[in-house]
Amino acid sequence: MVSKSKVSQLMRKEYRDFWLFISPWLIGFIAFSAGPIVAAIFISLTEWNILTSPKWIGLENFINLFRDKVFYTALINTAYYTAGSVTLGTILALIVAILLNQHLKGITIFRTLYFLPSVTAGVAVTILWLWIYNPEFGLANYFLSLVGIKGPQWLFDTRWALPALIIMSLWGIGSNMMIFLAALQNVPQELLEAAEIDGANIWRRFWHITIPMISPTIFLVLVMSTIGAFQTFMQPYVMTRGGPGNATMLYGLYIYFNAFQWWKMGYASALSWIMFIIVFVLTLIQFKLSKSWVYYETSEGR
């Protein structure tokens, strides 16, 4: 029988090892995340252009923010982009995962091909899509012309610039596709077989068995995709710089312009904190709503 002192020594050793192993992450978090977060709180209450000392102005940045028309434009554009890219991206990733979940010869090649675009260098992909969207010789308008449709100006048209970015975002569904594929492969086959024996067609099996079983994964993808969409920066920066006419001025891009182009560090920090609050509230709402549709095997009463 192990003595209490021996158990206590083991617990202390485990406790020490725990802090030892997480110390690299902890040091990195304090130095590169926690420090800037605390600094951003102070900076958001100042007027600072980096070259001079910060000037304390209290809540003036936040007050000016709600008088800023471009702030509302960036917020609306980001909401539009997030709704479109997350909805279409999630649905398309799930459809592709279902297709790639078949037991066919050479299916692993197709899985690799669909996943590769999501790990391709971002700037290179963005430049590729600049060529695709070129109204004169781009592939998008070329394929539309084959069916007798005159293509739009895409990134040069205020009506099409943001939808073009949403369509482009579907290029990177590979990561979510792999997550869905792993979830689909963990759906108990005995449940699907039992439902088939009971006469359930493929649609009923999918809607009443597959979807509930992978609902935690769908929820994860929705939350992470929403956060990622709000942080979108590189694509509009490289492709449009927020134009034409602020049609693609997304929130992350507007923060960058204020901080590193117009040298309004205090204002940019205030914008960042508003973004944090918005994303935090949206995440809480998603968690609240998940109780009505996300199924966990250990949940009671569902």
C-alpha positions as CSV (number, residue, x, y, z in Angstrom):
1,M,0.0,0.0,0.0
2,V,1.4,3.4,-1.0
3,S,1.9,5.8,1.9
4,K,0.4,9.3,1.9
5,S,3.8,10.8,1.9
6,K,4.7,8.9,-1.2
7,V,1.5,10.1,-2.9
8,S,2.2,13.6,-1.9
9,Q,5.8,13.5,-3.3
10,L,4.4,12.1,-6.6
11,M,1.8,14.9,-6.8
12,R,4.5,17.6,-6.1
13,K,6.6,16.0,-8.8
14,E,3.7,16.1,-11.3
15,Y,2.9,19.6,-10.4
16,R,6.5,20.7,-10.9
17,D,6.8,18.9,-14.2
18,F,3.5,20.5,-15.4
19,W,4.8,24.0,-14.8
20,L,8.2,23.0,-16.3
21,F,6.7,21.7,-19.5
22,I,4.3,24.6,-20.0
23,S,6.9,27.3,-19.1
24,P,8.1,27.9,-22.7
25,W,4.5,28.6,-23.8
26,L,3.8,30.6,-20.6
27,I,6.9,32.8,-21.2
28,G,6.0,33.3,-24.8
29,F,2.4,34.2,-23.9
30,I,3.5,36.8,-21.3
31,A,6.1,38.3,-23.6
32,F,4.3,38.3,-26.9
33,S,0.5,38.2,-26.0
34,A,-0.2,39.3,-22.5
35,G,2.2,42.2,-22.6
36,P,0.9,43.7,-25.9
37,I,-2.7,43.2,-24.6
38,V,-2.1,45.2,-21.5
39,A,-0.1,47.8,-23.5
40,A,-3.0,48.1,-26.0
41,I,-5.4,49.1,-23.1
42,F,-3.1,52.0,-22.2
43,I,-2.4,53.0,-25.8
44,S,-6.1,53.1,-26.6
45,L,-6.5,55.9,-24.1
46,T,-3.8,58.0,-25.6
47,E,-2.9,59.9,-28.8
48,W,0.3,58.5,-30.1
49,N,2.1,58.5,-33.4
50,I,5.1,56.4,-32.2
51,L,7.6,59.2,-32.9
52,T,6.4,61.3,-29.9
53,S,5.5,60.5,-26.4
54,P,1.9,59.3,-25.8
55,K,-0.6,62.0,-24.9
56,W,-3.3,60.9,-22.4
57,I,-6.8,61.7,-23.9
58,G,-9.0,59.2,-21.9
59,L,-12.0,57.8,-23.9
60,E,-11.7,60.3,-26.7
61,N,-10.6,57.6,-29.2
62,F,-13.6,55.5,-28.4
63,I,-15.9,58.6,-28.7
64,N,-14.4,59.5,-32.1
65,L,-14.7,55.9,-33.2
66,F,-18.5,56.0,-33.1
67,R,-18.5,59.2,-35.2
68,D,-16.3,57.6,-37.8
69,K,-18.2,56.7,-41.0
70,V,-15.4,54.5,-42.3
71,F,-15.6,52.5,-39.0
72,Y,-19.2,51.6,-39.7
73,T,-18.4,50.8,-43.3
74,A,-15.6,48.5,-42.2
75,L,-17.9,46.9,-39.7
76,I,-20.7,46.3,-42.2
77,N,-18.2,45.0,-44.8
78,T,-16.7,42.6,-42.3
79,A,-20.1,41.3,-41.2
80,Y,-21.0,40.8,-44.8
81,Y,-17.7,39.0,-45.6
82,T,-18.0,36.9,-42.4
83,A,-21.5,35.8,-43.1
84,G,-20.8,34.9,-46.7
85,S,-17.4,33.2,-46.3
86,V,-18.3,31.3,-43.2
87,T,-21.6,30.0,-44.4
88,L,-20.5,29.1,-47.9
89,G,-17.1,27.8,-46.7
90,T,-18.6,25.5,-44.1
91,I,-21.2,24.1,-46.4
92,L,-18.7,23.5,-49.2
93,A,-16.1,22.0,-46.9
94,L,-18.8,19.6,-45.6
95,I,-19.9,18.6,-49.1
96,V,-16.4,18.0,-50.3
97,A,-15.6,16.0,-47.1
98,I,-18.7,13.8,-47.8
99,L,-17.5,13.2,-51.4
100,L,-14.0,12.4,-50.2
101,N,-15.3,10.0,-47.5
102,Q,-16.0,7.3,-50.1
103,H,-14.1,4.1,-50.2
104,L,-12.7,4.5,-53.7
105,K,-9.4,3.6,-55.3
106,G,-7.0,6.6,-55.3
107,I,-9.2,8.7,-53.0
108,T,-6.2,9.8,-51.0
109,I,-4.9,11.6,-54.1
110,F,-8.0,13.7,-54.3
111,R,-7.9,14.4,-50.5
112,T,-4.4,15.7,-50.9
113,L,-5.3,17.9,-53.9
114,Y,-8.2,19.5,-52.1
115,F,-6.1,20.1,-49.0
116,L,-3.0,21.6,-50.7
117,P,-4.5,25.0,-51.5
118,S,-5.1,25.7,-47.8
119,V,-1.4,25.5,-47.0
120,T,-0.2,27.3,-50.1
121,A,1.6,30.6,-49.4
122,G,-1.1,33.3,-48.9
123,V,0.5,36.1,-51.0
124,A,1.2,33.8,-53.9
125,V,-2.5,32.6,-53.9
126,T,-3.7,36.2,-53.7
127,I,-1.7,37.2,-56.7
128,L,-3.0,34.2,-58.6
129,W,-6.6,35.4,-57.8
130,L,-5.7,38.9,-59.0
131,W,-5.0,37.3,-62.4
132,I,-8.2,35.2,-62.3
133,Y,-10.3,38.3,-61.6
134,N,-8.6,40.4,-64.3
135,P,-11.6,41.8,-66.3
136,E,-9.6,41.7,-69.6
137,F,-7.8,38.3,-69.6
138,G,-8.8,36.6,-66.3
139,L,-10.0,33.0,-66.2
140,A,-13.2,34.0,-64.4
141,N,-14.6,36.2,-67.2
142,Y,-13.2,33.8,-69.8
143,F,-15.3,30.9,-68.4
144,L,-18.3,33.1,-68.1
145,S,-17.9,34.2,-71.8
146,L,-18.0,30.5,-72.8
147,V,-21.7,30.4,-71.7
148,G,-22.5,33.8,-73.1
149,I,-22.2,35.9,-69.9
150,K,-20.3,39.1,-69.9
151,G,-18.2,39.0,-66.7
152,P,-18.2,41.9,-64.3
153,Q,-15.2,44.2,-63.4
154,W,-14.8,42.2,-60.2
155,L,-12.3,44.0,-58.0
156,F,-12.8,47.3,-59.9
157,D,-16.6,47.3,-59.2
158,T,-18.0,48.3,-55.8
159,R,-20.8,45.8,-56.2
160,W,-18.6,42.8,-57.0
161,A,-15.3,43.5,-55.1
162,L,-16.5,42.1,-51.7
163,P,-18.3,39.0,-53.3
164,A,-15.1,38.4,-55.2
165,L,-13.2,38.2,-51.9
166,I,-15.8,35.8,-50.5
167,I,-15.5,33.5,-53.5
168,M,-11.8,33.6,-53.2
169,S,-12.0,32.5,-49.5
170,L,-13.5,29.2,-50.6
171,W,-10.1,28.3,-52.0
172,G,-9.0,27.6,-48.5
173,I,-11.6,25.2,-47.4
174,G,-9.1,22.3,-47.2
175,S,-8.4,22.6,-43.5
176,N,-12.1,22.5,-42.6
177,M,-12.6,19.8,-45.1
178,M,-10.1,17.6,-43.3
179,I,-11.7,18.3,-39.9
180,F,-15.1,17.3,-41.3
181,L,-13.6,14.2,-43.0
182,A,-12.1,13.0,-39.6
183,A,-15.5,13.6,-38.0
184,L,-17.4,11.7,-40.7
185,Q,-15.1,8.7,-40.3
186,N,-15.9,8.6,-36.6
187,V,-19.6,8.3,-37.1
188,P,-20.6,4.8,-35.8
189,Q,-21.4,2.7,-38.9
190,E,-23.7,0.5,-36.8
191,L,-26.1,3.4,-36.4
192,L,-26.2,4.0,-40.1
193,E,-26.7,0.3,-40.9
194,A,-29.4,0.0,-38.3
195,A,-31.3,3.0,-39.8
196,E,-30.9,1.6,-43.3
197,I,-32.4,-1.7,-42.1
198,D,-35.3,0.2,-40.6
199,G,-36.0,1.8,-44.0
200,A,-34.4,5.2,-43.6
201,N,-33.2,6.6,-47.0
202,I,-29.8,8.2,-47.5
203,W,-31.2,11.7,-46.7
204,R,-32.8,10.7,-43.5
205,R,-29.7,8.9,-42.4
206,F,-27.6,12.0,-43.1
207,W,-30.0,14.4,-41.5
208,H,-30.9,12.4,-38.4
209,I,-27.7,10.5,-37.7
210,T,-24.7,12.0,-39.5
211,I,-25.4,15.7,-38.8
212,P,-26.1,15.2,-35.0
213,M,-23.0,13.0,-34.6
214,I,-20.7,15.6,-36.3
215,S,-22.5,18.7,-34.8
216,P,-19.7,19.4,-32.3
217,T,-17.3,19.5,-35.3
218,I,-19.6,21.8,-37.2
219,F,-19.8,24.0,-34.2
220,L,-16.0,24.1,-33.8
221,V,-15.6,25.0,-37.5
222,L,-18.2,27.8,-37.3
223,V,-16.6,29.4,-34.2
224,M,-13.0,29.2,-35.6
225,S,-14.1,30.4,-39.1
226,T,-16.0,33.3,-37.6
227,I,-13.0,34.5,-35.6
228,G,-10.7,34.0,-38.6
229,A,-13.0,35.9,-41.0
230,F,-13.0,38.9,-38.6
231,Q,-9.2,38.9,-38.7
232,T,-9.0,38.8,-42.5
233,F,-6.3,41.2,-43.6
234,M,-3.9,40.0,-46.3
235,Q,-6.3,39.5,-49.2
236,P,-7.9,43.0,-49.2
237,Y,-4.5,44.5,-48.5
238,V,-2.7,42.9,-51.4
239,M,-5.6,42.9,-53.9
240,T,-7.6,46.1,-53.3
241,R,-6.1,48.2,-50.5
242,G,-9.8,48.5,-49.3
243,G,-11.1,49.9,-52.6
244,P,-12.8,50.6,-54.7
245,G,-14.6,53.3,-52.7
246,N,-14.0,51.4,-49.4
247,A,-16.0,48.5,-50.8
248,T,-13.4,46.0,-49.4
249,M,-12.4,48.0,-46.3
250,L,-12.5,45.2,-43.8
251,Y,-12.0,45.8,-40.1
252,G,-8.5,44.3,-39.8
253,L,-7.4,46.3,-42.8
254,Y,-8.8,49.5,-41.3
255,I,-6.9,48.8,-38.0
256,Y,-3.7,48.4,-40.0
257,F,-4.1,51.6,-42.0
258,N,-4.7,53.6,-38.8
259,A,-1.7,52.1,-37.0
260,F,1.0,51.8,-39.7
261,Q,-0.1,54.2,-42.5
262,W,-1.7,57.1,-40.6
263,W,0.3,56.5,-37.4
264,K,-2.8,56.7,-35.2
265,M,-1.7,54.0,-32.7
266,G,-4.2,55.1,-30.0
267,Y,-7.1,55.0,-32.4
268,A,-6.0,51.7,-33.9
269,S,-5.8,50.2,-30.3
270,A,-9.3,51.4,-29.6
271,L,-10.5,49.8,-32.9
272,S,-8.8,46.6,-31.8
273,W,-10.6,46.5,-28.5
274,I,-13.9,47.1,-30.1
275,M,-13.1,44.2,-32.5
276,F,-12.2,42.0,-29.5
277,I,-15.6,42.8,-27.8
278,I,-17.5,42.1,-31.0
279,V,-15.8,38.7,-31.6
280,F,-16.2,37.8,-27.9
281,V,-19.9,38.6,-27.9
282,L,-20.4,36.7,-31.1
283,T,-18.6,33.7,-29.7
284,L,-20.8,33.7,-26.5
285,I,-23.9,33.9,-28.7
286,Q,-22.7,30.9,-30.7
287,F,-22.0,28.9,-27.5
288,K,-25.5,29.9,-26.2
289,L,-27.2,28.8,-29.4
290,S,-25.2,25.6,-29.6
291,K,-27.2,24.1,-26.7
292,S,-30.2,23.8,-29.0
293,W,-28.5,21.9,-31.9
294,V,-25.1,20.5,-30.9
295,Y,-25.3,16.9,-29.7
296,Y,-22.7,15.4,-27.4
297,E,-22.7,11.7,-26.8
298,T,-22.3,12.3,-23.0
299,S,-25.2,14.8,-22.9
300,E,-28.2,13.9,-21.0
301,G,-31.7,14.5,-22.1
302,R,-30.9,14.9,-25.8
